[in-house]
Amino acid sequence: MGLADRLGMAGHHLTIDWDITPADTFAMFESWGGKDQERIRSNTELHYYFYIDNWSSPAKLCLMERGVKHAKILAYIDCPQEMLEKCVARQGTDMRDKSYAIDEGIKQWLLEKIIESEDFSRIELVDNSVKPEDMETGLPKKGAPLPAALKKTSLRAAGTVLTEQEVAGLAAKHNFYDSRHNPQGNFSNALVDNGDGLTVTDHATGLMWQRGGCDLTAIRNVQKYVAELNRQRFAGFADWRLPTMEEAFSLLEPQANAKGAHLHPCFSREQPFVFLADQRKPGGYWFMDFKQATAFWASGSIPGGFGRVCRSV
């Protein structure tokens, strides 16, 4: 019996990537390229690596499965605590995310005690079963009275080309939350449940939003997806489009919800970052990352992005 069998993955080709570090993973899986400019090119490509989680005491040695669409800890490894503490101390304890790469000593220990051993008593499996997503909105229904002090904001609706400097100042202009450039922002939405199970309307911005969206793909396919929604008159309308930077910023909330996104929980967790109508100067496409609560850019094809549409009402 091998490690894959112990993890309940019999017949699965599980290869440990000993070179990957926690610092590599965002760029590799969610952005423009990580170590050696490597970018994940497939929605189904998975990488497995060990890292130290030092968010709480004592530190834990974890086996991670990482793909573009998910990151999950498969198991905790009962490694000598002294080895973990020394490894963390050598890297410094002020790291922002408190996730640490393993060192050569821990690698050799893993090879001997876990990878090449038939004794699996040091492996604690993690239950990664996924509960069905709660899509109850808890919002006022269509036709309900709007707040008397409602302030309406008009936002740019047509896509444009934006530099990184221009993007950095957009959130503050409208008091939108941006974890990098305007962490004090806190825009007040006025979301209403349209009762169709598909959309909500924000009366603060005059936008109707799709609650779900399309899966991870290249920008060309997202554009085709939008065209098909319009052809089918999704939710009864044929003027759907990708949101602009300002429109997407308007949805961000300072606190992450139970789904891990800085959004009202009426929106699906299946679209963690979405393409925008705006392109980047000098090149690339902008997308809004609802988990990181800020805007990033990518090539448009690798690894791609998700899609969520809106329309002006």
N, C-alpha and C positions, 0 to 999 in steps of 0.2 A: 504493500500500500504506500502510495506517495502522498505528497502534500496536497495535490489536487483532489485525491480521493478523500482525504481527511476533511477538506473544505466542502465536500459534497459536490465536487466538480469532476467526477470520474469521466475519463475520456476527453477532458478538456486540456488543451495544450497551454499549460501555465508556465511561463518563463519569467523569472525575476529580472527586472532591469536594475542592476546594481549601480548604475551611473546616475540615474535620475534623482533629483533632490526636490524637496517641496518648493524651492524657489523657481524651479524650472516649469512647474506644472501649469500655472496660469497662462504663460505665454505659449506653451505647447498646445494646450487643449482649448483655450478660450480666446486666443488673440493672434499675434502675428509671427510667432516662432520663438522657440526657447533655445535650449542648448544646441550649439552648432546650427542655429536657425532652423531646427527641425520643427515641422508643423504637422499636426495630425491630419491625415487626408481622408479619413473614412469615419462615418458615424459609428461603425461597429468595431473600430480598432481599440483595443484595450491594452493598458500597461499595468504591470504589477510591481510594486516596490515597497520597501520597508522604510519607515521614518519614526522619529520620536515625537510623541505628543506631550508637550510640557505645559499645557494650559492649566492643569491642576496637578497637585502633588499627591502621590508620587508620579513621576513621569512614566509614560507607557510606550512600549515598543509595538507599533502597529503594522499590519500588512494591508496595503491599500490597493483597491482596484480602481483605475482611473480611465475614464473615457471623456469624449467631448460633452456628452450629455449627463454624466454623473460622476460622482466620486464617493466611494463607500469603503469603509473599513471592513475587511473580511474577518480579521482575527486580531486578538491581542496576544502577544508573545511574552511569556514569563521569563524575561531576561534578567540577569543579576542587576539589581538596582545601582550598584556601584559603577558598573560599566556605563549605564545610561547617564548617570550624573556627571561622570568625567567627560563623556562625549559632549554633553550640553555645555559644561563649563569651558571647554576648549573653544566652543563657537561663540560664547558670550550669551548672557541671559537677557539681553535687551531686545531680542528679535521681536518684531511687531506681531507676527502671527504665532510665535512660540511653537513652530513646527521645525524640527531639526533633522538634517541629514545624518545618517548613520556613518560611523567611521570604519576603518579597516578592521579594527578589533572586533566590533560587533558583527561585521560581515562574516569574519571567520568563525565566530561563535555560532551564528545562524547556520552556516554551511555544515558545521559539525553536529550541532544539537537539534536542528530542525529539518533542514533540507535533505541531509544524508542519513537521517536517523529514522528508525521505526517507532521511536518513543514519542507519542504525540501528547503527552500529559502536560506539556508546557504551552499548548495551543488552546486558547479560549475563543470559540467561534462567536461571531456577532450575528444576531438576528436582523437581517436586512429586509424582512418582508415589508411590503409597502401597503399602507392602508389606502383605501379609495379616497380620492381627493374630495374634500368638502367644498361644494360649489354653492352653498347657500350664501346669498349676498348680505343679508341683514340690512339692506338699504331701503329707503323709502320707495314705494311703488310709483309707477308712472301716474301722473295726475295728482300726486300728493302736493300740498302747499310747499313752496320753496322758502328757504330762510329769508326773513324780512330784510336782513342786512347783507344779502348776497351781493358780492362784488364780482362783476363780469370782466373778464380779460380777453382781449382779442389777440390771437397769436398768428404768426406767419403760417400759411397753409401750403405754400409752394416750395418744392425742394430747391436747394441752392448749393453752392460750393463754399465750404467753411475751412478756415485755417484752425490750427490748434489754439492759437491765441484768441481767435474770435469765439470759439467754443467755451474757453475758460471763463468768459465774461457773460455768457448768456443766462445762466441760472440766477445770478445776482440781480439781473435786470428786472426779473419778475418775482423775486423772492422764492424761486424754486430751490428745493434741496438738491445739493450736489456734494457727495461725500468728499470730493477732492477740492473743489473750488468755491463752494458756498455751503459749508456744513451747518451754518446757522439758518439757512433757508427753511421755510415752513409754509408752503402755499396751501390755501384752503379750497379744497374741491367741494363740489355739490353733486355727488353721484346719485343717480336714480336708477333703480332696476326697471328695465323696460318690459319685464315679464315674459320675454321670449326665450329665456335660457341662453341667449346668445350674446346679448349686448347690454351695455349700460350707457347712460348719457350723463356727461358732466356739464351742468348748467353754469358752472363758473367759467368755462372756456368755450361753451357751445359746441362740444365735440361728442359724437357717439363713438363708443369704443367696442371693438370685438373683445370678448372675454377670453377666448381661446386663441387659436392661431395655427400656423403651419409648423411642421417639423424642421429641424436643422437642414439647411441646404444652401446652395449658391444663390447670390443675389438675382441672377437671371430667373431661377426657378421661383423665387419669392415673387418677383414681378409677374410671372405667369400665374401664380396662385392668386394674386390680386385681380388680375384680368378675369380669371375664371369665377371668382366671387361676384364680380360685377355682371358677368354673363348670366349667372344663375340668380341674380338679384338677391344676394345674401341678406337675410333679415328684412327683405322687401325693398332693398335699395340697390342702385347701380352706380354709385359715386364713391365707392370705397377707395382708399389710397393708403400708402405708407405715411406714418406721421413724420413731421419735421422734428428737428432737434428740440425746439421749444415745446412742442406739443407732447413729446415723450417725457421731457423734464417735468411737465406739469403733473404727471402721475406719481412722481417719486415722493415717498414719505420718509421722515427721519429715522423711524424705527422699522426694522424688518418684521414682517408678519410671521405666523407660525409655519408658513411654507418657505421661509428663508428669503423672501423678496421684499424690497422696499416699496410695496404696493398695497392698495386695499385688497383684502383677501378674496374679493369677488373675481379677481383675475386668476387664470389657471397658472399653476406652477410649471407647466410644460414648456413655457417660452421664457427662459431665464434671461435671455438677451435678444433684442430684435433689431433688424435692419431698419434704418431711417431713410427718408426721402433725400437726405443730404449726402453729398459726396465730400471727400476731403481734398484740400489743396495742400501738397502737390499731387496726391494720388491716394486712392483707396476709398472705402465706404465707411460712413459713421454708423455705429449701432449704440443703442442704449442698453446698459447692463443693469438689470433690476436687482441682482444680488449684490453687486459692488456699488450700486447707486451712483453711477457716473457714466459718462460717455467714453467709448473707445473707438478705434478704427481697425479695420482689417482689409484684406485684399478683395473681398467679395466672393471668393471661392474656397479659400482654405483658412480656417475650417468652415467658413460660411456662417450663417446666422439663422435665427428663427424669424417668423413673420407675424405681426399683429396689425390689423388695419383700423383706421378710424375714418370718420367723415364729418363734415361740417353740417350743423343742423340750423 
